[in-house]
Amino acid sequence: MMRVVIGLLCLACLTLTACAVRPGLGEELDRSVKEYNRMLRWRELENAVLTYTDPEQREQYQKQAETLIKQGISVTDFRILSTQYLPENQSGAVVAEFDYFILPSNRVKTISHRQEWVYRESSKSWKLKNGLPPFE
């Protein structure tokens, strides 16, 4: 009987530990947002599109990314101004600000962009619903 009680206590501890280690969807959203925007910052546009865009709109995003690369746009910095996680419909709204320049100019411009995110159960990941910022 004592072995059964000890076994159940160990099982309960392991279950609680596993639940505590797995981050919530809000934390996963934060991580995805930071990584996606970091990729934009370091001109990893193709990788950002493949990893974080909604598959239904991926072709459109790839065309946008190609256009940005051809225009010579360089993002020098980004800031996440706000992140709102909406658990009832597994979505998120993010406002990010980007500092950038377009070659051959060296004038740094700043743009704010609202990103709409949705959690996809099929891939167990956050996907971006709207396009890249309109750098001009």
A tleap script that builds the chain and sets N, CA, C and O, in Angstrom:
source leaprc.protein.ff14SB
mol = sequence {
  NMET MET ARG VAL VAL ILE GLY LEU LEU CYS
  LEU ALA CYS LEU THR LEU THR ALA CYS ALA
  VAL ARG PRO GLY LEU GLY GLU GLU LEU ASP
  ARG SER VAL LYS GLU TYR ASN ARG MET LEU
  ARG TRP ARG GLU LEU GLU ASN ALA VAL LEU
  THR TYR THR ASP PRO GLU GLN ARG GLU GLN
  TYR GLN LYS GLN ALA GLU THR LEU ILE LYS
  GLN GLY ILE SER VAL THR ASP PHE ARG ILE
  LEU SER THR GLN TYR LEU PRO GLU ASN GLN
  SER GLY ALA VAL VAL ALA GLU PHE ASP TYR
  PHE ILE LEU PRO SER ASN ARG VAL LYS THR
  ILE SER HIE ARG GLN GLU TRP VAL TYR ARG
  GLU SER SER LYS SER TRP LYS LEU LYS ASN
  GLY LEU PRO PRO PHE CGLU
}
set mol.1.N position { 0.823 -1.194 0.000 }
set mol.1.CA position { 0.000 0.000 0.000 }
set mol.1.C position { 0.869 1.260 0.000 }
set mol.1.O position { 0.586 2.234 -0.697 }
set mol.2.N position { 1.932 1.210 0.800 }
set mol.2.CA position { 2.821 2.365 0.900 }
set mol.2.C position { 3.505 2.644 -0.433 }
set mol.2.O position { 3.707 3.802 -0.798 }
set mol.3.N position { 3.865 1.583 -1.166 }
set mol.3.CA position { 4.504 1.749 -2.471 }
set mol.3.C position { 3.553 2.426 -3.454 }
set mol.3.O position { 3.973 3.264 -4.252 }
set mol.4.N position { 2.291 2.069 -3.397 }
set mol.4.CA position { 1.294 2.664 -4.289 }
set mol.4.C position { 1.162 4.152 -3.998 }
set mol.4.O position { 1.103 4.954 -4.929 }
set mol.5.N position { 1.114 4.539 -2.725 }
set mol.5.CA position { 0.986 5.946 -2.338 }
set mol.5.C position { 2.221 6.728 -2.794 }
set mol.5.O position { 2.102 7.825 -3.340 }
set mol.6.N position { 3.408 6.155 -2.564 }
set mol.6.CA position { 4.644 6.827 -2.982 }
set mol.6.C position { 4.680 6.949 -4.509 }
set mol.6.O position { 5.076 7.986 -5.042 }
set mol.7.N position { 4.274 5.906 -5.197 }
set mol.7.CA position { 4.230 5.941 -6.657 }
set mol.7.C position { 3.284 7.017 -7.173 }
set mol.7.O position { 3.606 7.741 -8.116 }
set mol.8.N position { 2.113 7.117 -6.547 }
set mol.8.CA position { 1.150 8.145 -6.960 }
set mol.8.C position { 1.667 9.552 -6.667 }
set mol.8.O position { 1.450 10.472 -7.456 }
set mol.9.N position { 2.352 9.720 -5.534 }
set mol.9.CA position { 2.938 11.027 -5.213 }
set mol.9.C position { 4.018 11.406 -6.219 }
set mol.9.O position { 4.097 12.559 -6.644 }
set mol.10.N position { 4.841 10.449 -6.596 }
set mol.10.CA position { 5.878 10.721 -7.603 }
set mol.10.C position { 5.243 11.078 -8.941 }
set mol.10.O position { 5.690 12.006 -9.614 }
set mol.11.N position { 4.221 10.355 -9.321 }
set mol.11.CA position { 3.525 10.626 -10.569 }
set mol.11.C position { 2.898 12.021 -10.544 }
set mol.11.O position { 2.963 12.747 -11.536 }
set mol.12.N position { 2.302 12.392 -9.434 }
set mol.12.CA position { 1.706 13.722 -9.296 }
set mol.12.C position { 2.771 14.811 -9.394 }
set mol.12.O position { 2.556 15.835 -10.042 }
set mol.13.N position { 3.918 14.594 -8.754 }
set mol.13.CA position { 5.015 15.578 -8.823 }
set mol.13.C position { 5.526 15.726 -10.255 }
set mol.13.O position { 5.771 16.844 -10.710 }
set mol.14.N position { 5.686 14.627 -10.959 }
set mol.14.CA position { 6.145 14.686 -12.347 }
set mol.14.C position { 5.138 15.404 -13.239 }
set mol.14.O position { 5.519 16.183 -14.112 }
set mol.15.N position { 3.870 15.145 -13.019 }
set mol.15.CA position { 2.831 15.807 -13.803 }
set mol.15.C position { 2.843 17.308 -13.556 }
set mol.15.O position { 2.762 18.092 -14.501 }
set mol.16.N position { 2.943 17.711 -12.310 }
set mol.16.CA position { 2.985 19.139 -11.984 }
set mol.16.C position { 4.235 19.803 -12.547 }
set mol.16.O position { 4.180 20.938 -13.020 }
set mol.17.N position { 5.345 19.109 -12.497 }
set mol.17.CA position { 6.589 19.654 -13.042 }
set mol.17.C position { 6.474 19.832 -14.551 }
set mol.17.O position { 6.907 20.850 -15.090 }
set mol.18.N position { 5.899 18.859 -15.227 }
set mol.18.CA position { 5.728 18.954 -16.680 }
set mol.18.C position { 4.823 20.124 -17.038 }
set mol.18.O position { 5.086 20.821 -18.018 }
set mol.19.N position { 3.774 20.354 -16.275 }
set mol.19.CA position { 2.876 21.476 -16.536 }
set mol.19.C position { 3.574 22.806 -16.283 }
set mol.19.O position { 3.340 23.780 -16.999 }
set mol.20.N position { 4.417 22.847 -15.280 }
set mol.20.CA position { 5.106 24.096 -14.945 }
set mol.20.C position { 6.162 24.446 -15.979 }
set mol.20.O position { 6.434 25.626 -16.204 }
set mol.21.N position { 6.764 23.444 -16.611 }
set mol.21.CA position { 7.834 23.686 -17.568 }
set mol.21.C position { 7.277 24.160 -18.907 }
set mol.21.O position { 7.890 25.010 -19.551 }
set mol.22.N position { 6.144 23.640 -19.338 }
set mol.22.CA position { 5.578 24.014 -20.634 }
set mol.22.C position { 5.047 25.444 -20.556 }
set mol.22.O position { 4.179 25.749 -19.738 }
set mol.23.N position { 5.577 26.317 -21.416 }
set mol.23.CA position { 5.107 27.696 -21.383 }
set mol.23.C position { 3.684 27.815 -21.906 }
set mol.23.O position { 3.237 26.994 -22.707 }
set mol.24.N position { 2.985 28.832 -21.453 }
set mol.24.CA position { 1.640 29.079 -21.920 }
set mol.24.C position { 1.654 29.677 -23.318 }
set mol.24.O position { 2.703 30.046 -23.845 }
set mol.25.N position { 0.477 29.763 -23.902 }
set mol.25.CA position { 0.384 30.308 -25.251 }
set mol.25.C position { 0.820 31.770 -25.307 }
set mol.25.O position { 1.384 32.211 -26.308 }
set mol.26.N position { 0.564 32.514 -24.247 }
set mol.26.CA position { 0.991 33.913 -24.207 }
set mol.26.C position { 2.505 34.039 -24.259 }
set mol.26.O position { 3.035 34.913 -24.945 }
set mol.27.N position { 3.203 33.166 -23.535 }
set mol.27.CA position { 4.672 33.175 -23.555 }
set mol.27.C position { 5.198 32.724 -24.919 }
set mol.27.O position { 6.192 33.257 -25.412 }
set mol.28.N position { 4.530 31.747 -25.521 }
set mol.28.CA position { 4.932 31.294 -26.851 }
set mol.28.C position { 4.716 32.397 -27.879 }
set mol.28.O position { 5.508 32.545 -28.810 }
set mol.29.N position { 3.642 33.176 -27.712 }
set mol.29.CA position { 3.408 34.319 -28.602 }
set mol.29.C position { 4.555 35.319 -28.477 }
set mol.29.O position { 5.096 35.771 -29.486 }
set mol.30.N position { 4.923 35.662 -27.257 }
set mol.30.CA position { 6.032 36.602 -27.043 }
set mol.30.C position { 7.311 36.114 -27.718 }
set mol.30.O position { 8.014 36.887 -28.369 }
set mol.31.N position { 7.603 34.839 -27.559 }
set mol.31.CA position { 8.811 34.260 -28.144 }
set mol.31.C position { 8.759 34.322 -29.678 }
set mol.31.O position { 9.746 34.678 -30.323 }
set mol.32.N position { 7.613 33.977 -30.249 }
set mol.32.CA position { 7.462 34.006 -31.708 }
set mol.32.C position { 7.586 35.424 -32.256 }
set mol.32.O position { 8.232 35.650 -33.279 }
set mol.33.N position { 6.963 36.375 -31.567 }
set mol.33.CA position { 7.015 37.781 -31.995 }
set mol.33.C position { 8.457 38.287 -31.990 }
set mol.33.O position { 8.901 38.917 -32.951 }
set mol.34.N position { 9.174 38.016 -30.925 }
set mol.34.CA position { 10.567 38.477 -30.837 }
set mol.34.C position { 11.434 37.839 -31.908 }
set mol.34.O position { 12.253 38.516 -32.530 }
set mol.35.N position { 11.264 36.557 -32.125 }
set mol.35.CA position { 12.094 35.866 -33.118 }
set mol.35.C position { 11.757 36.337 -34.535 }
set mol.35.O position { 12.662 36.558 -35.339 }
set mol.36.N position { 10.480 36.493 -34.849 }
set mol.36.CA position { 10.079 36.969 -36.175 }
set mol.36.C position { 10.664 38.358 -36.447 }
set mol.36.O position { 11.239 38.596 -37.510 }
set mol.37.N position { 10.518 39.262 -35.496 }
set mol.37.CA position { 11.014 40.621 -35.697 }
set mol.37.C position { 12.535 40.673 -35.715 }
set mol.37.O position { 13.116 41.518 -36.396 }
set mol.38.N position { 13.184 39.785 -34.980 }
set mol.38.CA position { 14.643 39.688 -35.051 }
set mol.38.C position { 15.065 39.267 -36.458 }
set mol.38.O position { 16.045 39.784 -36.995 }
set mol.39.N position { 14.329 38.335 -37.052 }
set mol.39.CA position { 14.633 37.893 -38.417 }
set mol.39.C position { 14.470 39.042 -39.408 }
set mol.39.O position { 15.276 39.178 -40.329 }
set mol.40.N position { 13.445 39.866 -39.234 }
set mol.40.CA position { 13.289 41.034 -40.101 }
set mol.40.C position { 14.478 41.968 -39.942 }
set mol.40.O position { 15.001 42.501 -40.920 }
set mol.41.N position { 14.893 42.155 -38.707 }
set mol.41.CA position { 16.008 43.056 -38.408 }
set mol.41.C position { 17.293 42.613 -39.113 }
set mol.41.O position { 18.045 43.449 -39.612 }
set mol.42.N position { 17.541 41.322 -39.154 }
set mol.42.CA position { 18.787 40.799 -39.718 }
set mol.42.C position { 18.620 40.306 -41.154 }
set mol.42.O position { 19.412 39.492 -41.628 }
set mol.43.N position { 17.605 40.793 -41.837 }
set mol.43.CA position { 17.376 40.508 -43.259 }
set mol.43.C position { 17.212 39.025 -43.558 }
set mol.43.O position { 17.619 38.558 -44.621 }
set mol.44.N position { 16.630 38.293 -42.645 }
set mol.44.CA position { 16.330 36.880 -42.851 }
set mol.44.C position { 14.863 36.758 -43.264 }
set mol.44.O position { 14.099 35.985 -42.686 }
set mol.45.N position { 14.493 37.540 -44.275 }
set mol.45.CA position { 13.086 37.643 -44.663 }
set mol.45.C position { 12.506 36.323 -45.148 }
set mol.45.O position { 11.388 35.966 -44.777 }
set mol.46.N position { 13.250 35.598 -45.969 }
set mol.46.CA position { 12.722 34.332 -46.482 }
set mol.46.C position { 12.453 33.351 -45.345 }
set mol.46.O position { 11.424 32.677 -45.327 }
set mol.47.N position { 13.378 33.277 -44.405 }
set mol.47.CA position { 13.218 32.378 -43.262 }
set mol.47.C position { 12.045 32.826 -42.380 }
set mol.47.O position { 11.281 31.993 -41.893 }
set mol.48.N position { 11.905 34.130 -42.178 }
set mol.48.CA position { 10.790 34.655 -41.384 }
set mol.48.C position { 9.464 34.304 -42.036 }
set mol.48.O position { 8.518 33.906 -41.357 }
set mol.49.N position { 9.395 34.452 -43.344 }
set mol.49.CA position { 8.165 34.148 -44.075 }
set mol.49.C position { 7.840 32.664 -43.969 }
set mol.49.O position { 6.698 32.300 -43.689 }
set mol.50.N position { 8.822 31.811 -44.187 }
set mol.50.CA position { 8.579 30.365 -44.142 }
set mol.50.C position { 8.205 29.878 -42.750 }
set mol.50.O position { 7.398 28.960 -42.607 }
set mol.51.N position { 8.783 30.484 -41.731 }
set mol.51.CA position { 8.572 30.016 -40.364 }
set mol.51.C position { 7.297 30.569 -39.731 }
set mol.51.O position { 6.581 29.846 -39.038 }
set mol.52.N position { 7.013 31.848 -39.968 }
set mol.52.CA position { 5.977 32.508 -39.177 }
set mol.52.C position { 4.746 32.985 -39.927 }
set mol.52.O position { 3.836 33.523 -39.296 }
set mol.53.N position { 4.672 32.819 -41.222 }
set mol.53.CA position { 3.478 33.282 -41.914 }
set mol.53.C position { 2.470 32.152 -42.077 }
set mol.53.O position { 2.820 30.973 -42.117 }
set mol.54.N position { 1.226 32.550 -42.167 }
set mol.54.CA position { 0.137 31.609 -42.358 }
set mol.54.C position { 0.309 30.945 -43.731 }
set mol.54.O position { 0.470 31.649 -44.727 }
set mol.55.N position { 0.280 29.616 -43.806 }
set mol.55.CA position { 0.532 28.924 -45.073 }
set mol.55.C position { -0.379 29.375 -46.223 }
set mol.55.O position { 0.037 29.368 -47.381 }
set mol.56.N position { -1.608 29.762 -45.908 }
set mol.56.CA position { -2.546 30.182 -46.945 }
set mol.56.C position { -2.101 31.468 -47.632 }
set mol.56.O position { -2.477 31.718 -48.777 }
set mol.57.N position { -1.309 32.282 -46.951 }
set mol.57.CA position { -0.893 33.564 -47.495 }
set mol.57.C position { 0.615 33.628 -47.748 }
set mol.57.O position { 1.150 34.704 -48.017 }
set mol.58.N position { 1.287 32.517 -47.666 }
set mol.58.CA position { 2.745 32.487 -47.757 }
set mol.58.C position { 3.264 33.020 -49.094 }
set mol.58.O position { 4.266 33.733 -49.126 }
set mol.59.N position { 2.599 32.684 -50.183 }
set mol.59.CA position { 3.058 33.148 -51.495 }
set mol.59.C position { 3.040 34.677 -51.574 }
set mol.59.O position { 3.969 35.290 -52.101 }
set mol.60.N position { 1.991 35.276 -51.055 }
set mol.60.CA position { 1.883 36.745 -51.038 }
set mol.60.C position { 3.023 37.348 -50.208 }
set mol.60.O position { 3.627 38.338 -50.619 }
set mol.61.N position { 3.318 36.760 -49.050 }
set mol.61.CA position { 4.397 37.255 -48.191 }
set mol.61.C position { 5.755 37.122 -48.870 }
set mol.61.O position { 6.606 38.002 -48.745 }
set mol.62.N position { 5.956 36.022 -49.586 }
set mol.62.CA position { 7.228 35.827 -50.271 }
set mol.62.C position { 7.442 36.900 -51.335 }
set mol.62.O position { 8.562 37.378 -51.519 }
set mol.63.N position { 6.381 37.279 -52.032 }
set mol.63.CA position { 6.493 38.351 -53.026 }
set mol.63.C position { 6.836 39.674 -52.344 }
set mol.63.O position { 7.662 40.435 -52.847 }
set mol.64.N position { 6.203 39.951 -51.199 }
set mol.64.CA position { 6.518 41.166 -50.442 }
set mol.64.C position { 7.979 41.160 -50.006 }
set mol.64.O position { 8.664 42.178 -50.112 }
set mol.65.N position { 8.456 40.020 -49.519 }
set mol.65.CA position { 9.844 39.914 -49.060 }
set mol.65.C position { 10.818 40.151 -50.211 }
set mol.65.O position { 11.817 40.851 -50.041 }
set mol.66.N position { 10.541 39.580 -51.369 }
set mol.66.CA position { 11.401 39.785 -52.533 }
set mol.66.C position { 11.446 41.251 -52.927 }
set mol.66.O position { 12.503 41.764 -53.296 }
set mol.67.N position { 10.304 41.931 -52.852 }
set mol.67.CA position { 10.243 43.356 -53.184 }
set mol.67.C position { 11.087 44.169 -52.212 }
set mol.67.O position { 11.823 45.064 -52.628 }
set mol.68.N position { 10.985 43.863 -50.920 }
set mol.68.CA position { 11.768 44.589 -49.917 }
set mol.68.C position { 13.267 44.388 -50.125 }
set mol.68.O position { 14.052 45.324 -49.971 }
set mol.69.N position { 13.654 43.182 -50.470 }
set mol.69.CA position { 15.076 42.900 -50.705 }
set mol.69.C position { 15.562 43.675 -51.927 }
set mol.69.O position { 16.646 44.258 -51.899 }
set mol.70.N position { 14.768 43.685 -52.999 }
set mol.70.CA position { 15.145 44.411 -54.220 }
set mol.70.C position { 15.247 45.911 -53.969 }
set mol.70.O position { 16.072 46.587 -54.583 }
set mol.71.N position { 14.410 46.439 -53.068 }
set mol.71.CA position { 14.426 47.871 -52.767 }
set mol.71.C position { 15.626 48.276 -51.925 }
set mol.71.O position { 15.902 49.467 -51.782 }
set mol.72.N position { 16.336 47.320 -51.371 }
set mol.72.CA position { 17.510 47.624 -50.557 }
set mol.72.C position { 17.159 48.139 -49.172 }
set mol.72.O position { 17.861 48.998 -48.639 }
set mol.73.N position { 16.102 47.637 -48.590 }
set mol.73.CA position { 15.670 48.086 -47.268 }
set mol.73.C position { 16.469 47.365 -46.197 }
set mol.73.O position { 16.604 46.142 -46.219 }
set mol.74.N position { 16.996 48.144 -45.257 }
set mol.74.CA position { 17.742 47.598 -44.126 }
set mol.74.C position { 17.111 48.078 -42.830 }
set mol.74.O position { 17.012 49.281 -42.589 }
set mol.75.N position { 16.691 47.149 -42.007 }
set mol.75.CA position { 16.132 47.481 -40.692 }
set mol.75.C position { 17.297 47.588 -39.720 }
set mol.75.O position { 18.095 46.659 -39.595 }
set mol.76.N position { 17.394 48.717 -39.035 }
set mol.76.CA position { 18.501 48.930 -38.104 }
set mol.76.C position { 18.127 48.564 -36.673 }
set mol.76.O position { 18.999 48.242 -35.866 }
set mol.77.N position { 16.832 48.613 -36.354 }
set mol.77.CA position { 16.394 48.289 -34.995 }
set mol.77.C position { 14.889 48.063 -35.001 }
set mol.77.O position { 14.188 48.513 -35.907 }
set mol.78.N position { 14.400 47.365 -33.988 }
set mol.78.CA position { 12.962 47.216 -33.801 }
set mol.78.C position { 12.646 47.245 -32.316 }
set mol.78.O position { 13.485 46.919 -31.476 }
set mol.79.N position { 11.434 47.636 -32.016 }
set mol.79.CA position { 10.933 47.649 -30.645 }
set mol.79.C position { 9.515 47.097 -30.643 }
set mol.79.O position { 8.707 47.439 -31.506 }
set mol.80.N position { 9.220 46.252 -29.682 }
set mol.80.CA position { 7.862 45.770 -29.510 }
set mol.80.C position { 7.189 46.764 -28.556 }
set mol.80.O position { 7.543 46.833 -27.379 }
set mol.81.N position { 6.229 47.523 -29.061 }
set mol.81.CA position { 5.573 48.543 -28.251 }
set mol.81.C position { 4.470 47.951 -27.382 }
set mol.81.O position { 4.290 48.360 -26.235 }
set mol.82.N position { 3.736 46.993 -27.927 }
set mol.82.CA position { 2.688 46.352 -27.132 }
set mol.82.C position { 2.385 44.969 -27.692 }
set mol.82.O position { 2.510 44.717 -28.891 }
set mol.83.N position { 1.987 44.092 -26.797 }
set mol.83.CA position { 1.556 42.744 -27.170 }
set mol.83.C position { 0.282 42.442 -26.403 }
set mol.83.O position { 0.238 42.548 -25.178 }
set mol.84.N position { -0.746 42.069 -27.133 }
set mol.84.CA position { -2.019 41.731 -26.502 }
set mol.84.C position { -2.374 40.302 -26.892 }
set mol.84.O position { -2.568 39.998 -28.069 }
set mol.85.N position { -2.457 39.434 -25.898 }
set mol.85.CA position { -2.813 38.036 -26.126 }
set mol.85.C position { -4.292 37.873 -25.810 }
set mol.85.O position { -4.741 38.243 -24.725 }
set mol.86.N position { -5.049 37.321 -26.752 }
set mol.86.CA position { -6.488 37.115 -26.583 }
set mol.86.C position { -6.766 35.617 -26.496 }
set mol.86.O position { -6.951 34.961 -27.520 }
set mol.87.N position { -6.797 35.065 -25.260 }
set mol.87.CA position { -6.920 33.606 -25.119 }
set mol.87.C position { -8.242 33.036 -25.625 }
set mol.87.O position { -8.294 31.873 -26.026 }
set mol.88.N position { -9.308 33.829 -25.616 }
set mol.88.CA position { -10.616 33.295 -26.017 }
set mol.88.C position { -10.645 32.854 -27.479 }
set mol.88.O position { -11.374 31.923 -27.821 }
set mol.89.N position { -9.876 33.496 -28.341 }
set mol.89.CA position { -9.829 33.057 -29.740 }
set mol.89.C position { -8.407 32.740 -30.201 }
set mol.89.O position { -8.133 32.702 -31.400 }
set mol.90.N position { -7.521 32.515 -29.261 }
set mol.90.CA position { -6.124 32.139 -29.529 }
set mol.90.C position { -5.496 33.031 -30.601 }
set mol.90.O position { -4.988 32.558 -31.618 }
set mol.91.N position { -5.550 34.322 -30.339 }
set mol.91.CA position { -4.959 35.282 -31.260 }
set mol.91.C position { -4.182 36.323 -30.467 }
set mol.91.O position { -4.255 36.381 -29.240 }
set mol.92.N position { -3.452 37.126 -31.185 }
set mol.92.CA position { -2.677 38.173 -30.547 }
set mol.92.C position { -2.534 39.368 -31.476 }
set mol.92.O position { -2.550 39.236 -32.700 }
set mol.93.N position { -2.394 40.535 -30.861 }
set mol.93.CA position { -2.165 41.763 -31.612 }
set mol.93.C position { -0.893 42.401 -31.076 }
set mol.93.O position { -0.734 42.573 -29.868 }
set mol.94.N position { -0.002 42.746 -31.969 }
set mol.94.CA position { 1.297 43.292 -31.595 }
set mol.94.C position { 1.515 44.588 -32.360 }
set mol.94.O position { 1.206 44.677 -33.548 }
set mol.95.N position { 2.045 45.583 -31.678 }
set mol.95.CA position { 2.476 46.799 -32.348 }
set mol.95.C position { 3.994 46.850 -32.229 }
set mol.95.O position { 4.548 46.875 -31.130 }
set mol.96.N position { 4.656 46.864 -33.394 }
set mol.96.CA position { 6.116 46.910 -33.447 }
set mol.96.C position { 6.535 48.182 -34.170 }
set mol.96.O position { 5.847 48.667 -35.068 }
set mol.97.N position { 7.666 48.701 -33.759 }
set mol.97.CA position { 8.218 49.897 -34.385 }
set mol.97.C position { 9.573 49.537 -34.976 }
set mol.97.O position { 10.390 48.883 -34.328 }
set mol.98.N position { 9.803 49.970 -36.211 }
set mol.98.CA position { 11.037 49.646 -36.922 }
set mol.98.C position { 11.775 50.912 -37.322 }
set mol.98.O position { 11.166 51.870 -37.799 }
set mol.99.N position { 13.079 50.915 -37.128 }
set mol.99.CA position { 13.958 51.939 -37.680 }
set mol.99.C position { 14.613 51.303 -38.896 }
set mol.99.O position { 15.099 50.175 -38.819 }
set mol.100.N position { 14.630 52.021 -40.029 }
set mol.100.CA position { 15.149 51.433 -41.260 }
set mol.100.C position { 15.669 52.524 -42.191 }
set mol.100.O position { 15.402 53.710 -41.996 }
set mol.101.N position { 16.408 52.102 -43.195 }
set mol.101.CA position { 16.799 53.001 -44.281 }
set mol.101.C position { 16.745 52.231 -45.589 }
set mol.101.O position { 16.806 51.002 -45.620 }
set mol.102.N position { 16.627 53.004 -46.678 }
set mol.102.CA position { 16.558 52.423 -48.010 }
set mol.102.C position { 17.770 52.915 -48.785 }
set mol.102.O position { 17.939 54.117 -48.988 }
set mol.103.N position { 18.609 51.984 -49.215 }
set mol.103.CA position { 19.798 52.351 -49.974 }
set mol.103.C position { 19.416 53.035 -51.278 }
set mol.103.O position { 18.413 52.636 -51.870 }
set mol.104.N position { 20.122 54.013 -51.760 }
set mol.104.CA position { 21.414 54.503 -51.323 }
set mol.104.C position { 21.337 55.566 -50.218 }
set mol.104.O position { 22.376 56.062 -49.784 }
set mol.105.N position { 20.157 55.921 -49.762 }
set mol.105.CA position { 20.020 56.931 -48.716 }
set mol.105.C position { 20.525 56.379 -47.383 }
set mol.105.O position { 20.451 55.178 -47.126 }
set mol.106.N position { 21.030 57.263 -46.554 }
set mol.106.CA position { 21.442 56.847 -45.214 }
set mol.106.C position { 20.540 57.481 -44.151 }
set mol.106.O position { 20.864 57.458 -42.964 }
set mol.107.N position { 19.419 58.039 -44.576 }
set mol.107.CA position { 18.461 58.650 -43.659 }
set mol.107.C position { 17.628 57.551 -42.991 }
set mol.107.O position { 16.976 56.758 -43.670 }
set mol.108.N position { 17.657 57.513 -41.670 }
set mol.108.CA position { 16.915 56.499 -40.927 }
set mol.108.C position { 15.477 56.982 -40.717 }
set mol.108.O position { 15.235 58.102 -40.268 }
set mol.109.N position { 14.546 56.112 -41.053 }
set mol.109.CA position { 13.117 56.394 -40.889 }
set mol.109.C position { 12.561 55.438 -39.834 }
set mol.109.O position { 13.164 54.410 -39.526 }
set mol.110.N position { 11.409 55.797 -39.293 }
set mol.110.CA position { 10.748 54.951 -38.297 }
set mol.110.C position { 9.303 54.708 -38.740 }
set mol.110.O position { 8.616 55.617 -39.205 }
set mol.111.N position { 8.865 53.464 -38.582 }
set mol.111.CA position { 7.497 53.103 -38.925 }
set mol.111.C position { 6.937 52.193 -37.840 }
set mol.111.O position { 7.646 51.337 -37.311 }
set mol.112.N position { 5.661 52.382 -37.510 }
set mol.112.CA position { 4.957 51.473 -36.600 }
set mol.112.C position { 4.097 50.547 -37.444 }
set mol.112.O position { 3.523 50.954 -38.454 }
set mol.113.N position { 4.018 49.307 -37.015 }
set mol.113.CA position { 3.262 48.310 -37.785 }
set mol.113.C position { 2.513 47.391 -36.828 }
set mol.113.O position { 3.081 46.884 -35.861 }
set mol.114.N position { 1.233 47.186 -37.111 }
set mol.114.CA position { 0.412 46.287 -36.295 }
set mol.114.C position { 0.463 44.890 -36.910 }
set mol.114.O position { 0.181 44.704 -38.094 }
set mol.115.N position { 0.825 43.929 -36.093 }
set mol.115.CA position { 0.908 42.538 -36.527 }
set mol.115.C position { -0.235 41.750 -35.891 }
set mol.115.O position { -0.472 41.845 -34.687 }
set mol.116.N position { -0.932 40.979 -36.705 }
set mol.116.CA position { -2.018 40.119 -36.235 }
set mol.116.C position { -1.524 38.674 -36.237 }
set mol.116.O position { -1.098 38.157 -37.270 }
set mol.117.N position { -1.585 38.037 -35.088 }
set mol.117.CA position { -1.107 36.669 -34.928 }
set mol.117.C position { -2.260 35.744 -34.566 }
set mol.117.O position { -3.227 36.163 -33.928 }
set mol.118.N position { -2.152 34.476 -34.980 }
set mol.118.CA position { -3.144 33.463 -34.636 }
set mol.118.C position { -2.408 32.158 -34.320 }
set mol.118.O position { -1.417 31.812 -34.963 }
set mol.119.N position { -2.921 31.448 -33.315 }
set mol.119.CA position { -2.326 30.158 -32.951 }
set mol.119.C position { -2.984 29.065 -33.773 }
set mol.119.O position { -4.209 28.949 -33.791 }
set mol.120.N position { -2.172 28.261 -34.456 }
set mol.120.CA position { -2.678 27.154 -35.281 }
set mol.120.C position { -2.434 25.834 -34.554 }
set mol.120.O position { -1.293 25.429 -34.331 }
set mol.121.N position { -3.519 25.183 -34.195 }
set mol.121.CA position { -3.433 23.887 -33.515 }
set mol.121.C position { -2.743 22.852 -34.391 }
set mol.121.O position { -2.014 21.996 -33.888 }
set mol.122.N position { -2.969 22.925 -35.701 }
set mol.122.CA position { -2.407 21.920 -36.613 }
set mol.122.C position { -0.877 21.896 -36.570 }
set mol.122.O position { -0.269 20.829 -36.652 }
set mol.123.N position { -0.263 23.059 -36.443 }
set mol.123.CA position { 1.205 23.124 -36.405 }
set mol.123.C position { 1.732 23.411 -35.002 }
set mol.123.O position { 2.943 23.418 -34.777 }
set mol.124.N position { 0.821 23.645 -34.061 }
set mol.124.CA position { 1.193 23.971 -32.673 }
set mol.124.C position { 2.145 25.170 -32.632 }
set mol.124.O position { 3.144 25.165 -31.913 }
set mol.125.N position { 1.811 26.194 -33.420 }
set mol.125.CA position { 2.674 27.369 -33.475 }
set mol.125.C position { 1.860 28.620 -33.816 }
set mol.125.O position { 0.732 28.542 -34.302 }
set mol.126.N position { 2.468 29.766 -33.544 }
set mol.126.CA position { 1.867 31.057 -33.860 }
set mol.126.C position { 2.213 31.440 -35.289 }
set mol.126.O position { 3.351 31.275 -35.729 }
set mol.127.N position { 1.220 31.953 -36.011 }
set mol.127.CA position { 1.411 32.361 -37.398 }
set mol.127.C position { 0.931 33.802 -37.577 }
set mol.127.O position { -0.058 34.229 -36.980 }
set mol.128.N position { 1.656 34.530 -38.412 }
set mol.128.CA position { 1.333 35.915 -38.720 }
set mol.128.C position { 0.251 35.943 -39.788 }
set mol.128.O position { 0.347 35.245 -40.797 }
set mol.129.N position { -0.783 36.756 -39.560 }
set mol.129.CA position { -1.903 36.825 -40.501 }
set mol.129.C position { -1.774 37.967 -41.504 }
set mol.129.O position { -2.273 37.857 -42.624 }
set mol.130.N position { -1.120 39.051 -41.128 }
set mol.130.CA position { -1.020 40.171 -42.062 }
set mol.130.C position { 0.406 40.298 -42.578 }
set mol.130.O position { 1.320 39.660 -42.056 }
set mol.131.N position { 0.592 41.107 -43.585 }
set mol.131.CA position { 1.852 41.177 -44.297 }
set mol.131.C position { 2.969 41.912 -43.588 }
set mol.131.O position { 2.859 42.307 -42.427 }
set mol.132.N position { 4.046 42.079 -44.331 }
set mol.132.CA position { 5.227 42.785 -43.839 }
set mol.132.C position { 4.933 44.284 -43.740 }
set mol.132.O position { 4.011 44.773 -44.391 }
set mol.133.N position { 5.694 45.007 -42.944 }
set mol.133.CA position { 5.482 46.455 -42.838 }
set mol.133.C position { 5.651 47.135 -44.197 }
set mol.133.O position { 6.454 46.692 -45.017 }
set mol.134.N position { 4.900 48.206 -44.435 }
set mol.134.CA position { 5.021 48.919 -45.709 }
set mol.134.C position { 6.185 49.913 -45.674 }
set mol.134.O position { 5.964 51.120 -45.573 }
set mol.135.N position { 7.387 49.430 -45.753 }
set mol.135.CA position { 8.562 50.308 -45.750 }
set mol.135.C position { 8.535 51.161 -47.020 }
set mol.135.O position { 8.440 50.634 -48.128 }
set mol.136.N position { 8.617 52.467 -46.849 }
set mol.136.CA position { 8.586 53.378 -48.007 }
set mol.136.C position { 9.690 54.381 -47.920 }
set mol.136.O position { 9.824 55.229 -48.803 }
savepdb mol mol.pdb
quit
